[in-house]
Amino acid sequence: MVIDQIWWTLGLFSLVKLAKTEDPRWWLAFGVACGFGLLSKFSMLVFGFAVLMALLVTPARQHLGTRWPWFGAVTAFVIGSPSFIGQMRLGWPVVDYMEDLRSSQLVLVSPVDFLLDQPLNGLGFFVAAIGAAALAFSPKWKPYRLVGWSALIVFITVMLLQGKSYYIGPIYPRLYGAGAVVLERFRLPRWGAVVRRLAVGSIAAQGLVSLPIGLPILEPATLEAYLVAIGMQEALAETNVGAQERIPQDFADMLNWREQVEEMARVYETLPPADRARAVILASNYGEAGAIDFYGPSYDLPPARAFVGTYWYFGPGDLPGQVLILHGFGADDFAGFCDSHTAAGSVGHEFAVAEERNVSIFICRGPLRSLQAQWPLWEGEQ
């Protein structure tokens, strides 16, 4: 989620201003940033933990003897409380989500992989590393120890938790700034200007090379050829569960969404009016459900239901599901659940991820039980 990077950056900015101005009221700004961060993503808790640990190991610990850090903590909790209240009411689904993520994806990430992946984020990584070292260890940067150690502790914490390499992305903007200042002040005769120009040129070149990888500016076939040409297809087209695709998963995951919804709309329109009025669309994953919810209103489709992820917590709705349109399921997935179970359509894309390469649509009539009765039984499958 991109927006959580904004709150991390504003939080670190508040700590920089705190060090520069010695005005303790910046703790309130820090609390506001963390509070909104909690509304976006619970990874903000890792950031808060890192700042607390950094306070304990740096001279900034003196702030703990004042009321301002605690005011900041209360501010963060108050602003972020809707996230906690929602989790409490729903039985802490984030715990189940994290366990599923850990067992299916994070288990494949080792600390060594985490470290080796950092330079793949771009040559700016080395600028950030210089910035982190200066903030944490340079005597000239002593007032900013809290910022440097917060970034280092975040890095170590995420690595030990087997997080993915990009999870620490939010700490980089502040470190880029610090590293750039260090390089700008590099004053060795003859070599200073060379180092600065080399750094700027390398980052610019890296940006140009990686632009098609970071933004969807190439057609899938062209992107595949580009990855092969630069020798990075195997590394960049590996999925988060270790499978190999032809293009990066972030792009392959988003192909054919509108086409899927168009096919769903075509199937929906083939139903008799009475069936359309009581039809429920059931998607097999949150990507398909999200596509239907995003594009569906343009085709007068009802909202999608799914018993996966947080979609499960929104429930099946009021309709009993006497007519189910099954999107993305296999031919036999509901064969024993419906009186009639007929294929109604399909759509695919050769560059999509495996489970979206050939998406089938079935119509299920006469289910054994209502959706309201069946929904709790699907809880373990979310």
N, C-alpha and C positions, 0 to 999 in steps of 0.2 A: 504494500500500500504506500503510494508516494507521499500522501499527506503526513504520515508519521515522521518522515524525514524533516519536514518543516518544523515540527514541534521539538525534535531532538536538536536541530540546529539553533532554534530560538532558545532552548534551554542552555546549550553551551555558550551562546552569545551572552546570555544573562550572567553566566559565571565569568566570562571575560570582562564584562562591564563592572561586575562586582570587584574583580581584582584591580581593574584600572582606576575606578573612582573611589573604591573603599566605601561606597554607599550601601549599607546593608539592605536597603529597600529593594535591591535587585533580587533578593531572595523571593519576594512576592512575584516578580516577573517570572522567575524560575518555576515557582509553583503553578502559575497560570499555564505556562508551556507544558509542564508535566501533566496537569489536569486535563487539558485538551488532548494531550498524547494518549492518556488512558481511555478517552472516548474513541480514539482511533484504533489502538492496538495495545495489548497487554505487555508487549515488549518494552514499553516505557518503564515497567517495573525493573527490568535489567539496568536501564539507565539510572534510575533512582538508587538502586543498590550500589552501582559503581560510584556514584557521587558520594554516597555515605561512606563507603570504604576509602575513597580518596580523601575525604575530610579527616579520617582517622590517621592517615599516614603522611599528611602534609601539614605545614604550619597553619593552614586554613582551619584546623580543628578548633581554633579559638572562637570561631563563629558559633560552635555548638553551645558555648556558654552564654549566648545571647538569645533573644526571643525570635529573631528574624528567620532563621532556618526552619524553626518549628511553625511559624506563621505560614511559611512557604509550603510546608508539608500538609498543613491543614487545608490550605487553598487548593492544593493539588487533589486532595481526597474529596473535598466538597464538589469541585468541578467534575471530577472523574467518577463520582458516586453512582450515577446512572448505570455505568458499566457493571459495577459490583452488584448493584441491586438487581439488575437484569440477570446476571449470572446466578445469584442466590435463588431467585424465583424459578429459574429453569433447571436448578440442580447442578450448577457449575459445568455446563457443556464444554467450556474451554479445556477442562481437565481431560475429558474424553477425546477432544480434538487433538490435543497435544500428545496424548498417548498413541493415537492412531498415526499421527505424523511421525512420531519417534520410531514406531515399529515398522512403518512402511518406507520412510524416506531418510530420516536422520541417522538411522542405524547404519546407513551406507556411507556416512560422512565421518572420517577420522580426523583427529587434530592435525595430522600431517597433510591430509587433503585440504583442510581449511587453510593452512599456511601457504601451501603451494598454489592455491587458487587466487590468493590475493593479488599477485602480480598480473594475473589474467584480467583484473579489473582495469588495467591500463597502466601506462608509465607514471601516471599521477600518483600511483601507490608509493613510489619512491619519494616523491615530494611530500606526501603525507607522512611517511615514516620519518623523514628529516624533521618535519614539524612536530611530530609526537615526541621525538627525542629531545628537541629543543625545549618544548614546554615542560617536559617531565624532569630534565636533568641539567640543562644549561643554567649556570649561575646568573646570566644576564636576564633570564626569563623566570626567575624565582617567584615573582608575584603570581605567575600563571600555573604554578604547580598543580593546583586543583583541577584545571582544565586538562592538563597533560595526563595526570594519573587517572582521571575519570575515563579518558579515552582508552588508556592502556588496560584498565580493569574491565571495561566493556569488552575489549578484544579478547582478553584471557577468559572471561566468563563465558562468552558465546562459543569460543573454541572448545572449552571443557564440556560444555553442554551439547557438543556435536551439532552446533548450528550450521546452517549453510553459509557459504562465504559472503553472500551479499547481505546477510542479516545485520552486519555492522556498517553498512553503507551510510547511515545517518551521521556517523562520527567523522566522515571524511571531509565535508566542506570546511569545517573549522581547521582541520589539520592541513588542508591544502593552503589555506591562508597563512598559517604559521610557517609552513615549509617554503612558501614563495618568498616570505620576508627574509628567511635565513639565506636563501639563494641570492636574493637581491643584495644582501649585505656582504656577500662573499667577495673578499677583497685581496686575493693573492695576485701579485704582479703577473701579468701576461695570461694567467689561467682563469681569473675571475669572470671576465666577459665571455670566455669560451664556455665555461660551465653553465652560465646563465642562458646563453644562446642555444647550447646543446639541449638543456632542459626544456626550453620553450619549443624548440623545433621537434624534439622527440615526442612531446605531448601532442603537438599539433598533428604530426604524422600518425601517431597512434589513433587520434580522434578520427582522422580521415579513413583509416583502414577499418576501424571498428564501427563507423557510422551505419553501414548496412546491417551490422549485427545488432545494434541497439535500437534502430528504428526500422519499421517495415516499409522501406523505400524501394525494395526490389521484388519482382514477382518470384514466387516460390522456386521455380526452375532456375531462374537466374541466381537467386541466393544460394541454392545448392551448388551450382557451378562455381560461384565465388568462394564458398567455404572449401571446396575441393582444391581450388587454385591456390589458396593461402595455406593449405594443409591443416585446417582447423575443423573439418567436418566432424571427425570422431569426438573431439573434445567438446565442441559447442552444441552438437546435436544429440547429446546423451540426455535422457529424461531424468526426472528426479527419483525414479525407481530403478535406474540402471539400464533401461532399454535404449536402443539406438534408433534414432529417427533420421530423416534426410535433411531436415532443417531444425533450428533451435525450437525447443518445446514451446517457449512463449509465443512463437508465431504459429507453429503447427496446431496448438491448442485452440486457436481463434479462427481457423479457416472454416468457411462454409456455414457460418452461423446464420446469415440471412437466408441462404439457400435451404437450410434445414427448416427454418420457420416458414418459408414459402411452401415447402412440401407439406409441412404440418397444416398450413392453411388450406391447401388443396384437399387434403384428406378430410379436414373438418367440414369443408363445404360439400363434400359428397354425402354427408350424413343427412337423414331426414330432419326437418325442422324440430320435431319432438326430441330426437336424439341429441341434436346440437344444444338444445336448451338444458339438457341434463348431463352433458359430456364433461368429463374431468380429464385434463391432460396430465399424465404422470411421466416425468422425465427421469432418466437413469443417473444423471449427475448434475451438479450445480451449474456447470457450463451450459448444458443444454437448457436447463430451467431458466438460467439467466438470459440466454438468447431469446427464448420465448417471451419472457417478461419484458425484454427491451424492445424487440421488434414486433411482438404479438399485437399490441394495441392498434397498429397500423392495418392489421388484417382482421380486426374484430375477434381475436382469439381470447379465450378466458385465461387467467393467470395459471402458470404451471404449478404443479405440486411435485414434491420429491421427498423421499425418505432418506436423504443423505445430508450430512453436514447440518448447518443451522436451518435449512429448509424444513427438516423434520419437525422442528419446534413450532413452526407456524401451522402445523396440522393439515388435515385433509380438506378443510372447508366444510360447508354445510351439505353438499350433495353426497348421496350415498355411494356414488360411483357405479351405478347400473350400466353406464357406458363409459369405458375407460379408453383413452387414446394413449397407447404406450409408446414412448419415444426413446429409442436407443437401447431397448432391451433385446435379448435373444429370442429366438423362435420358441423355445421351450420354457422360458422364465415364468410365464403365467399360464402355461397349458393346463395345469391341474387346478387352476383357480377360477377359470371362466367356463361358462357353458359353451360359448363360442369364442374362438381366438383366431382371427384372420389377419393375414398380411394385407396392408393397405398402401404402403409406399416405402421408398428408400431413397437415400441421397448420400453421396460420398465425395471424397476428395483424396487424390493419391498422395498428397503431401501432409494430410492431417495425421494426428497421433493415431496409434493403432485402433483404439476403441472408438474413434470418430471417423475412421476411414470409410466405413460403410454402415451408416445409421439406418436402422429399420424402424418402421412405424406399424404397429398392430392395433387392431380394434378388439377390445375385450368386452363382451356382453354377458350379463347374468353372473356376476361374481358370487362366490360361495358365501361371502359376508360383506357387510357394508364397509366402506373405507374407514368409518369412525371406529368400527370394531377391529378392523385389521391393523390400523395404524400403530397401536402400541406393540403389536407383534413384530413390527419391522424395526423397532428401536435398536436392536442389536446389529442391524445391517447398515446403520447410518455411518 
